[in-house]
Structures are given as structure tokens and as C-alpha cells.
Amino acid sequence: MTIDTAGCEPIITPMSIKRTLMRVLTPLIGVALAGCVSSTRIDPTLIRRYQQRLVATGPRVRLSGSLVRPARGTTGSPLRTVKDPNTGQTQIPLALTDVIHRTLRNNPAIQVVAYDPAMSRTQVATAEAAFDATVFAGVELDYTDSASRSSGSATVSKTRTVEAGVRQRLTTGGQVEVKHTVARQDDNSDFTLLNLNPSYRQNFAIELTQPLLRDAGPDVALAELRVARINYASSLEAFRGAVLDEILEVQATYWQLVRARQELEIQERLLDLTRQTYEQVKARSELDASKVQITQTRAAVESRQAVLIRARKNILDIQDALVRKMADASLTLLDDYVLVPVTEPSTAELLVDRIDQISSALKYSPELSQARKAIQINDIGVTFARNQILPRLELSASAGLNGLGGDFDSSWSQAWGGDYISYNLSLAFEWPIGSRAARAQLERAKYQRGKNVAALQKVADQAAAAVNASVRQIETTFLERQAQERALIATQENLKALEVRRDYRQELNPEFLGLILAAQENVANAERALLQATVDYNIAQAQLHRATGTSLEAMGVKILDAGDDPVELVADRVRLPGDSQAAPASSPATSPAVLRAGQANVQATRPSSD
């Protein structure tokens, strides 16, 4: 609408109405369209990068068409290779520490779990953001066109207001706000403020709202933040537990490979002895060796040859499992190589203080740490629920400096000169009769805490039982190994005596031939039993480290910050202390290496005991 202020008569035309409507509606339509909620689109960048990493480090990567080939890992220095002078086959010597090193850096299972601490960390940032200061500003135009009854003329009032300030949430549960307001008013009426036209009004105000009972205090205001931080610490413990599991699995796989390769050597020696016996029997076919004796010895050769074939296949299966665990850039499942373990299994007696190891488990077990953190969250929930039973009593207070003048400077001088001061103080009270909902929430929080306390006891019992089982396994396998060692010596002496009897007495009847073949088999079985006991002894030590939660310390590994890129949560460098054996359970390694995993601003060589 167009107004002729000179003649004080409104002039309304269709064209003016149309132009006015277009001017008003155009920005409104634009705002409406901008505020429409469209379908949420997920940014594919992170997902694509994650998928590309899995493809690059997984068991296969796709080529053109339907062809696939095993993939290589993306990190890690190349493994050292040597050529077997007898067979020309490529051999890769592997120390146990090197295997763990590469597993921690490349293992896909660890990479997947490493995302959880990063996601938990974002929850901490979200909770912290609630206490960020908020800057606000606003501009308002108020236009009033009205008719005066006394004069019959139109009165036009136009007010422009600018406001800016800062709002801050307090850890006490309250909120403080500081703002400055400047307003200019143009008024053609006869009743302007102090005959000022235009007039400038300025106001500087501080406002505080603070609950005094319900929702008051840091225990309530910081509850969400404290829960987020505990959840983040719990996710780190879950990640640490996953790493411990992978370390145990890769250690067991490594020792199984040691056993499989040595069993192959045992079987090859047994086959050589059997072939020698066969050749000796065959050479006497013209003297006293019957066809039955020759075929009997030949059957033994073929039978032991079949066992040898199975042993070679077993080595390849375990080798592939170890390659998948390491996911190393130097290896694929189609490369022609032989993994040769070079770390000797431990055979010395390990003296373990069972009570000390149980204490270590109660202190360092990630499962127990998670259970304790669940109770800490319950404590926060109980405190919060207890506070919600209280009545609401809220204090509001404000104070301001005011100024009014015909121009900006004069109103500014009045306001900041303290000529006009205003303040306000109020209390508001509210109390639901009975507070039944709040009391029910408190009871539920208490029940949940009691449930998690019982769960903690259960986890503690399981940890103690796991330590006891591991300690007994260590003691049993060590004693079993000693017994198997004595049994091996006895079977070797028996075979040697039979060989002497054969060589000097030239005895070769079917019964004696059966004794020779059985004695050879007994020696091989005794060697296998001794080897199995040795491997079980070393795996039992690794299981004890896992039960006590000290595998990382035993291998000298630290968990540090991984930076801001979730795709690079797992270490781009892990250093382990040399190629020596892992330290025994009673003496963790003292030269820690670094494993970057989870976006953590912590160093977790040993977790806190809560």
C-alpha cells in the first residue's frame, strides 16, 4: 500500500497492492523453500574411503570382469625373504614379535573395532558443546500506521531495534545472558518521548536464571557430559579387549605353525627311517626276506607318506590363517612362499604367583574395567534421579543500564553513565504432588545399579576362574612336557636297541620287523607329544596374559591418539622390542611400543583401576 504523507490520505491502487504483495511474499516464499526438510543424504566420502580400505586390505580385490585376486595390505615394510638353496623356494623368516607387529597395524578386525572409540569421542564433543557460549543478534523493524481520533489524521510510528549479546550455560545448572539493545523510534504524533523525534533508547542488561533445588548443581548439569566421557573410556577398554583377543589368536596361530612345521620334520624323518628299513628288507629278498615282509614294510612306507601329505596340507592351512591375520603388504594368498617361524618356544619353568595374577586381572582386565564404568554411569543416574524428586525452585535476577536521548551519543552517555539503573529479582516454585514419576525413575536407577554390581561380581569371578585355569594349564603342560621328554628318551633308547640287534644279529623275522616299525612310530609319536606339550605350554602363557589383561604390556604396546581421521585409526607405526620372546606373565616388557588406535588423548600402557 502506498501512503501520501503530505496529504495524509491513503492512496490505494491495484498496482500498488500487487507490488506490495510481491515484495512481501517473495522473501517469505524464499524462506519457506529454504526451510523445507528434504531427504537426508549421507555423505558417501567416509563410507567410500572405508570400503576402499577394506577392499585394499581384505582377502581379495576385484579386477576387471569377475576375476579376483588376493589383496595386499596397505601398510608395513616388506618382509625379509631368503631362498632355500636345496629347493629354490622362497622362505620368509618370521619372529613372533614381527607377526604381532604387523597384525596390530593391518588386521581388519582391529580396524573395524577401532571406529568405536572415535564415535564415542564425538558424543563427548556433543556433550561438551552444550556449555559453549552462544552469540546472538537480531534486527527488528516495527511500523505502525494508525488514525488519531482527536485530529482525524494518520499517525505513523517506525521503530528500528538492534540487539546483540552472549548466552552461556553454567555448570551449576543455570544460565547467564549479557545483551545490549539499541532502538530508534520515529513518531509523528504529538506525544513523543520527551519531545524527541527521533528518539534513541539503549539498554545493557545482565540476566541470570539459576535452579536452586531440582536441576541445580554440577551433578545434574554435568551428568550427560560425565556419562559421555565414561562411555568413551569404556569404548577404549572394549577396543583394548579386542586387541588382546587378536594378540592371543595370532600367538596361538603362530605356535600352531611352529608345531605343524616341526611335525612335518618328524614325519619326514620317520618316512626316511621306514624307507631305509624297506630297502634293507628288499635287499634281503634273495636271502631270507619273504614277500609278506617286503609288502608289510612297503605298506608302512605308503601309510607314512600319506601322513606326510596331510602334514604339508596342515602347514598351508595354518600359514594362510596367519597371513590373513597379518594382512601384510608383503604377502598374498597366491604368493609362492613358506613362512618359517624363528622364535623358539619357551621351555623354561615359569613360576607364577596365582594370587598376584588374580590381582592383576582384577585391576587390568578390560571386561572388569567396563563393568566398573557401567556402575559409575549408574551412580550418575541415581544421583540425577534423586535430584528430580526435589521441588522446582528457580531464581531469576537481572540488572540493566538504560539511556534515552535524541541521538545515539547522548543515549549512550546516559546508559553507561549509570543515570538510569533497573533490576529485577524473582523466585518461582513448583512441586508435583507425590512426585511418583520421579520416584519411580529413582527406583529404576537403583535397580539398574544393583544389577550391574551383580554383573561386576560375575565378571570378577570369571576373570579369577580364567586366571586359575591358565595357571593350572601352565603348570600342567610344563609337567606334561617333562614327562613327554622322558618318554621320548625311553622310546629312542628302545629303537636304538632294536637297531643294534638288527645290525649285529641280522635278525629279520616278521615279529622283529613289526617291532622295528612300531618303535619308529613310537619315537615319532613321542616327539609329537613333546612338541604338542611345548606348544600348549606357550599358548597357556599367552592365555594367562589375556586373562590378566596384560598382553599389551607383555608385548610392549601402548595405545595412543590416532588423530582425526577415522580411516587411519589403527597404527601407522608399531614398534615392538626386538625379535625376542614375549616376557613371562610375571615380568611385563619395559620398553613399550606404540599402537595408535581410537581417537584417544590418553596413554593406556596400563588402564586405570577406576
C-alpha positions in Angstrom: 0.0 0.0 0.0 1.2 3.5 -0.8 0.6 6.4 1.6 0.7 10.0 0.7 2.1 11.5 3.9 1.9 15.1 2.6 -1.9 15.0 2.2 -2.4 12.4 5.0 -4.7 10.5 2.7 -4.0 6.8 1.8 -3.9 6.3 -1.9 -4.7 2.6 -2.7 -4.4 1.3 -6.2 -4.5 -2.3 -7.5 -1.0 -1.9 -8.9 0.4 -0.7 -5.6 -1.3 -3.7 -3.7 0.2 -6.1 -6.3 3.7 -4.6 -5.9 3.5 -4.6 -2.1 2.3 -8.2 -2.0 5.1 -9.3 -4.4 7.7 -7.5 -2.2 6.4 -9.3 0.9 5.6 -12.7 -0.5 8.9 -13.1 -2.5 11.2 -13.2 0.6 8.6 -15.3 2.5 8.5 -17.9 -0.2 12.2 -18.0 -0.4 12.5 -18.5 3.4 9.8 -21.2 3.3 11.6 -23.1 0.5 14.9 -22.8 2.3 13.4 -24.2 5.4 11.9 -27.3 3.8 13.2 -30.6 5.0 14.5 -32.7 2.2 15.5 -36.4 2.3 18.7 -36.8 4.3 21.7 -37.7 2.2 24.6 -39.5 3.7 27.9 -38.1 2.7 29.5 -41.1 0.9 33.0 -39.9 1.4 33.8 -41.7 4.6 31.9 -44.8 3.6 33.7 -44.9 0.2 37.1 -44.5 1.9 36.3 -47.2 4.4 35.2 -49.6 1.7 38.3 -48.8 -0.3 40.4 -49.6 2.7 38.6 -52.9 3.3 39.0 -53.8 -0.4 42.7 -53.0 -0.3 43.4 -54.9 2.9 40.8 -57.7 2.6 41.4 -61.2 1.3 40.5 -60.3 -2.2 40.4 -57.3 -4.5 38.3 -57.4 -7.7 39.9 -57.0 -11.1 38.2 -56.4 -14.4 35.1 -58.6 -15.0 34.7 -61.4 -12.5 38.4 -62.1 -11.9 39.6 -61.7 -8.3 43.0 -62.0 -6.7 44.1 -61.9 -3.1 44.9 -58.3 -2.0 47.9 -56.9 -0.3 47.9 -54.8 2.8 48.4 -51.1 2.6 51.0 -50.6 5.3 54.2 -52.2 6.6 57.7 -52.6 5.4 58.4 -55.6 3.1 59.3 -58.8 4.9 62.7 -60.3 4.5 62.9 -63.2 2.2 65.6 -65.9 1.6 66.0 -68.7 -1.0 66.3 -72.3 0.1 69.5 -73.5 -1.5 68.1 -77.0 -1.8 64.6 -76.4 -3.2 64.9 -72.8 -4.5 61.7 -72.0 -2.7 61.2 -68.5 -1.2 61.2 -68.6 2.6 60.1 -65.8 4.9 61.6 -65.9 8.4 59.0 -64.6 10.9 59.6 -63.8 14.6 56.6 -63.8 16.9 57.0 -60.1 17.7 57.1 -59.2 14.0 53.8 -61.2 13.4 52.1 -59.3 16.3 53.6 -56.0 15.0 52.0 -56.5 11.6 48.7 -57.8 12.9 48.3 -54.7 15.1 48.9 -52.5 12.2 46.9 -54.2 9.5 44.3 -56.6 10.9 40.8 -55.7 9.6 39.1 -56.9 12.7 41.1 -54.4 14.8 40.5 -51.6 12.2 36.7 -52.2 12.5 36.6 -52.1 16.3 38.8 -49.0 16.3 35.9 -46.9 14.9 34.0 -47.3 18.2 36.3 -45.1 20.3 36.2 -42.4 17.6 32.4 -42.5 17.6 32.2 -42.3 21.4 34.6 -39.4 21.3 32.1 -37.4 19.1 29.5 -38.0 21.8 31.8 -36.4 24.3 32.3 -33.4 22.0 28.5 -33.1 21.6 28.0 -33.1 25.4 30.8 -30.5 25.8 29.2 -28.3 23.2 26.2 -27.8 25.4 28.4 -25.4 27.5 29.7 -23.4 24.6 28.9 -19.7 24.7 26.3 -18.7 22.2 26.5 -15.3 20.4 23.1 -14.0 19.3 21.9 -10.9 17.4 18.7 -9.6 16.0 17.2 -6.8 14.0 13.6 -5.8 14.2 11.5 -3.2 12.3 8.2 -2.2 13.8 6.0 0.0 11.5 2.6 1.3 12.8 0.2 3.4 10.7 -3.0 4.4 12.7 -5.6 7.1 12.7 -5.8 9.6 15.6 -9.3 10.2 17.0 -8.6 13.7 18.2 -7.2 15.1 15.0 -8.5 12.5 12.5 -5.1 12.4 10.9 -2.8 9.4 10.4 -0.1 8.6 12.9 3.0 6.8 11.7 5.4 5.2 14.1 8.5 3.4 13.0 10.9 1.7 15.4 14.2 0.0 14.5 15.7 -2.3 17.1 19.2 -3.9 17.1 20.1 -6.4 19.8 23.3 -8.4 20.3 24.6 -10.5 23.2 26.2 -13.6 24.6 24.4 -16.5 26.3 26.3 -19.1 28.4 25.1 -22.2 30.1 26.6 -22.7 33.6 27.8 -25.9 35.2 25.6 -25.0 38.2 22.5 -25.7 36.1 21.8 -22.1 35.4 22.2 -19.7 32.5 23.7 -16.2 32.2 22.9 -13.8 29.4 24.5 -10.5 28.6 22.9 -8.3 25.9 22.9 -4.8 24.5 19.8 -3.3 22.8 19.7 -0.1 20.7 16.3 1.2 19.5 15.5 4.2 17.3 11.9 5.4 17.1 10.4 7.9 14.6 7.0 9.1 15.6 4.9 12.0 14.0 2.5 12.1 16.9 2.2 15.0 19.4 3.1 12.7 22.3 6.7 11.7 21.6 9.0 10.8 24.4 10.4 14.0 25.9 9.5 15.6 22.6 12.3 13.7 21.0 11.8 12.7 17.4 13.7 10.6 16.6 14.5 9.1 20.0 17.3 6.6 20.8 16.9 4.1 23.6 19.8 2.0 24.8 19.8 -0.8 27.3 22.6 -3.0 28.7 21.3 -6.0 30.7 22.6 -9.0 32.6 20.2 -11.8 33.2 20.7 -14.9 35.4 18.4 -17.9 35.9 19.5 -20.5 38.4 17.6 -23.5 39.7 18.0 -23.9 43.5 16.7 -27.4 44.1 15.7 -29.6 41.1 18.2 -29.4 38.2 20.7 -27.5 40.4 24.4 -28.2 40.8 27.1 -29.8 38.7 26.0 -33.4 39.5 22.9 -32.7 37.3 24.2 -30.2 34.8 27.3 -32.2 34.0 25.6 -35.7 34.1 25.4 -36.1 30.4 29.0 -35.0 29.8 30.3 -37.3 32.5 28.3 -40.2 31.1 29.7 -39.5 27.6 33.3 -39.4 29.0 32.8 -42.7 30.8 31.3 -44.3 27.7 34.3 -43.1 25.8 36.7 -44.6 28.3 34.6 -47.8 28.2 34.9 -47.9 24.4 38.7 -47.7 24.7 38.6 -50.7 27.1 36.4 -52.6 24.6 38.9 -51.8 21.9 41.8 -52.9 24.2 39.9 -56.1 24.8 39.6 -56.7 21.1 43.3 -56.1 20.6 44.0 -58.6 23.4 41.9 -61.2 21.7 43.7 -60.7 18.4 47.1 -60.9 20.1 46.1 -64.2 21.7 44.7 -65.6 18.5 47.8 -64.6 16.5 50.1 -66.1 19.1 48.1 -69.4 19.1 48.2 -69.5 15.3 52.0 -68.8 15.3 52.7 -71.6 17.8 50.4 -73.9 15.8 52.5 -73.1 12.8 55.6 -74.0 14.8 54.0 -77.3 15.7 52.9 -78.1 12.2 56.4 -77.4 10.7 58.1 -79.5 13.3 55.6 -82.3 12.9 56.4 -82.2 9.2 60.1 -82.7 10.0 59.2 -85.5 12.4 57.1 -87.2 9.7 59.9 -86.8 7.1 62.4 -88.4 9.4 60.0 -91.2 10.2 59.4 -91.7 6.5 63.2 -91.8 5.8 63.7 -94.4 8.5 60.8 -96.5 7.1 62.3 -96.3 3.6 65.7 -97.4 4.9 64.0 -100.3 6.6 62.2 -101.1 3.4 65.4 -101.0 1.3 67.1 -103.3 3.9 64.3 -105.8 3.7 64.2 -105.6 -0.1 67.9 -106.2 -0.3 67.5 -109.5 1.6 64.8 -110.7 -0.7 67.2 -113.3 -2.1 68.2 -114.5 1.3 65.5 -114.7 4.0 63.1 -111.8 3.4 59.7 -113.1 2.3 57.2 -111.4 0.1 55.0 -110.8 3.1 57.8 -108.9 4.9 58.5 -106.8 1.9 54.9 -105.9 1.3 54.4 -105.2 5.0 57.3 -102.7 5.0 56.1 -101.1 1.8 52.7 -100.6 3.2 54.3 -98.8 6.2 56.1 -96.5 3.7 52.9 -95.7 1.8 51.0 -95.1 5.0 53.6 -92.7 6.4 53.8 -91.0 3.0 50.0 -90.3 3.3 50.5 -88.8 6.8 53.3 -86.6 5.3 50.9 -85.3 2.6 48.4 -84.4 5.3 51.1 -82.6 7.4 52.1 -80.5 4.4 48.4 -79.5 3.8 48.1 -78.6 7.5 51.0 -76.2 7.3 49.5 -74.4 4.3 46.1 -74.0 6.2 47.8 -72.5 9.2 50.0 -70.4 7.1 47.0 -68.9 5.3 45.3 -68.2 8.6 48.4 -66.3 9.8 48.7 -64.4 6.5 45.0 -63.3 6.9 45.7 -62.2 10.5 48.7 -60.1 9.5 47.1 -58.6 6.3 50.6 -57.6 5.3 51.5 -55.8 2.1 54.3 -58.3 1.5 52.1 -61.3 1.4 49.0 -62.5 -0.6 47.4 -65.9 -0.5 48.7 -66.7 -4.0 52.3 -65.9 -3.5 54.7 -68.8 -3.6 56.5 -68.7 -0.2 57.0 -70.6 3.0 56.6 -68.9 6.4 59.4 -70.1 8.7 58.8 -69.3 12.4 62.2 -68.3 14.0 61.1 -67.6 17.6 61.9 -70.6 19.8 59.1 -71.7 22.1 59.7 -71.2 25.8 60.7 -74.3 27.7 62.0 -72.9 31.0 59.8 -73.3 34.0 57.6 -70.2 34.7 56.9 -69.6 38.3 53.5 -67.9 38.6 52.0 -66.4 41.8 48.4 -67.2 41.3 47.1 -64.6 43.8 49.3 -61.9 42.2 47.9 -62.8 38.8 44.3 -62.7 40.0 45.0 -59.2 41.5 46.4 -58.1 38.1 43.3 -59.4 36.4 41.0 -57.6 38.8 43.0 -54.4 38.1 43.7 -54.6 34.4 41.1 -56.8 32.8 39.2 -54.7 30.2 36.0 -56.6 30.9 36.2 -55.7 34.6 37.0 -52.1 33.7 34.0 -51.9 31.5 31.8 -53.4 34.3 33.1 -50.8 36.8 32.4 -48.0 34.3 28.9 -49.2 33.9 28.4 -48.8 37.7 29.9 -45.3 37.5 27.3 -44.4 34.9 24.6 -45.9 37.2 25.9 -43.8 40.1 25.4 -40.7 38.0 21.9 -41.9 37.0 21.0 -42.5 40.7 22.2 -39.0 41.7 20.3 -37.4 38.8 17.1 -39.3 39.6 17.3 -38.4 43.3 17.6 -34.7 42.3 14.5 -34.9 40.2 12.4 -35.7 43.2 13.0 -32.3 44.7 10.6 -29.4 44.0 11.5 -26.8 41.4 12.7 -23.5 42.9 14.2 -21.2 40.3 15.8 -17.9 40.9 15.7 -15.2 38.2 17.7 -12.0 38.5 18.5 -9.2 36.1 20.1 -5.7 36.2 20.4 -3.2 33.5 21.7 0.3 32.5 19.3 2.5 30.5 19.6 5.6 28.4 17.3 7.8 26.3 18.3 10.7 24.0 17.7 12.4 20.8 20.8 10.9 19.2 23.0 7.8 19.7 25.7 9.5 21.6 23.5 11.1 24.3 21.6 7.8 24.9 25.0 6.0 25.1 26.3 8.5 27.7 23.2 8.1 29.8 23.3 4.3 29.7 27.0 3.9 30.6 27.0 6.9 32.9 24.7 5.0 35.2 22.0 7.6 35.2 19.2 5.0 35.0 19.5 1.6 36.6 16.9 -1.1 36.7 16.9 -4.6 38.3 14.6 -7.5 38.9 14.6 -10.4 41.3 12.0 -13.3 41.3 11.5 -16.8 42.7 9.3 -19.4 41.1 8.2 -22.6 42.9 6.7 -25.8 41.5 6.2 -29.2 43.1 4.2 -32.1 41.6 2.2 -33.7 44.4 3.7 -37.1 45.3 6.4 -37.0 42.5 5.5 -40.5 41.6 7.2 -40.5 38.2 10.4 -39.1 39.6 10.4 -41.7 42.5 9.8 -44.5 40.0 12.8 -43.3 37.9 14.9 -43.3 41.1 13.9 -46.9 42.0 14.6 -48.0 38.4 18.1 -46.4 38.6 18.8 -48.1 41.8 17.7 -51.5 40.5 19.9 -51.0 37.4 22.9 -50.2 39.6 22.3 -53.3 41.7 22.1 -55.3 38.5 25.4 -54.0 37.3 27.1 -54.6 40.7 26.0 -58.2 40.4 27.3 -58.3 36.8 30.6 -56.9 38.1 30.9 -59.7 40.6 30.1 -62.3 37.9 32.8 -60.8 35.6 35.3 -60.8 38.5 34.5 -64.5 39.2 35.0 -65.3 35.5 38.3 -63.4 35.5 39.6 -65.2 38.6 38.5 -68.6 37.1 40.2 -67.8 33.8 43.4 -67.0 35.7 43.2 -70.1 37.7 42.6 -72.2 34.6 45.6 -70.6 32.8 47.9 -71.1 35.8 46.9 -74.7 36.1 47.4 -75.1 32.3 50.9 -73.6 32.6 51.8 -76.0 35.5 50.2 -79.0 33.8 51.7 -78.5 30.4 55.2 -77.9 31.9 54.9 -81.2 33.9 53.5 -82.9 30.9 56.3 -81.7 28.8 58.9 -83.1 31.3 57.1 -86.5 31.3 56.9 -86.5 27.5 60.6 -85.7 27.3 61.4 -88.7 29.5 59.0 -90.8 27.3 60.9 -89.7 24.2 64.2 -90.7 25.7 62.8 -94.1 26.5 61.4 -94.7 23.1 64.6 -93.5 21.4 66.6 -96.0 23.6 64.2 -98.8 22.7 64.6 -98.1 19.0 68.3 -97.8 19.2 68.5 -101.2 21.0 66.3 -102.8 18.3 68.5 -101.3 15.6 71.7 -102.7 17.3 70.0 -106.1 17.5 69.1 -105.9 13.8 72.5 -104.8 12.7 74.6 -107.3 14.7 72.3 -110.3 14.9 70.9 -109.9 11.4 67.5 -110.8 12.7 64.6 -110.1 10.4 61.5 -112.2 11.1 58.0 -110.7 10.8 57.7 -110.2 14.5 61.0 -108.4 14.8 60.2 -106.3 11.7 56.9 -105.3 13.4 58.9 -104.3 16.5 61.2 -102.1 14.4 58.3 -100.3 12.6 56.4 -99.9 15.8 59.5 -98.5 17.6 60.0 -95.9 14.9 56.3 -94.9 15.1 56.6 -94.7 18.9 59.6 -92.3 18.6 57.7 -90.1 16.2 54.6 -90.1 18.4 56.7 -89.2 21.4 58.3 -86.3 19.5 54.8 -85.1 18.5 53.6 -85.4 22.1 56.6 -83.4 23.4 56.1 -80.8 20.7 52.3 -80.5 21.5 53.1 -80.1 25.2 55.6 -77.4 24.4 53.2 -75.5 22.2 50.4 -75.9 24.8 52.8 -74.5 27.4 53.5 -71.4 25.3 49.8 -70.9 24.4 49.0 -71.2 28.1 51.3 -68.3 28.9 49.6 -66.2 26.2 46.2 -67.1 27.7 47.4 -66.0 31.1 48.4 -62.6 29.7 44.9 -62.4 28.2 43.1 -63.4 31.4 45.1 -60.8 33.4 44.6 -58.1 30.7 48.4 -57.6 30.4 49.1 -58.9 26.9 49.8 -55.4 25.6 52.3 -54.8 28.4 53.9 -58.1 27.8 54.4 -57.2 24.2 55.4 -53.6 24.9 52.4 -51.9 23.2 50.9 -48.6 24.0 47.5 -47.2 22.8 47.8 -43.6 21.8 45.8 -41.0 19.9 45.1 -41.8 16.3 44.4 -38.3 15.1 41.2 -37.1 13.4 40.9 -39.5 10.5 38.6 -42.4 11.4 40.1 -44.4 8.5 43.5 -44.2 10.0 42.6 -45.3 13.5 44.9 -48.2 13.5 48.6 -47.7 13.8 50.7 -46.5 11.0 53.6 -47.5 13.2 54.0 -50.1 15.8 57.4 -50.9 17.3 58.0 -53.9 19.4 61.1 -54.6 21.5 63.3 -56.6 19.1 62.6 -60.1 18.0 63.0 -61.7 21.4 60.3 -63.7 23.1 57.4 -62.1 24.9 58.2 -61.5 28.6 56.7 -64.0 31.0 53.5 -63.2 32.8 55.3 -62.2 36.0 57.5 -59.7 34.2 55.9 -57.5 31.5 58.1 -55.8 28.9 59.5 -52.5 30.0 60.1 -50.9 26.5 56.6 -50.1 25.3 55.9 -49.6 21.6 53.1 -47.5 20.1 49.8 -48.6 18.7 47.7 -45.8 17.5 44.0 -46.8 17.9 40.9 -45.0 18.7 40.9 -41.2 18.9 42.2 -41.1 22.4 44.1 -38.3 24.2 45.4 -40.9 26.6 48.3 -43.3 27.0 47.0 -46.6 28.1 50.0 -48.7 28.9 48.1 -49.7 32.0 44.5 -48.8 32.4 43.3 -47.0 35.5 41.8 -49.1 38.2 38.7 -46.8 38.4 
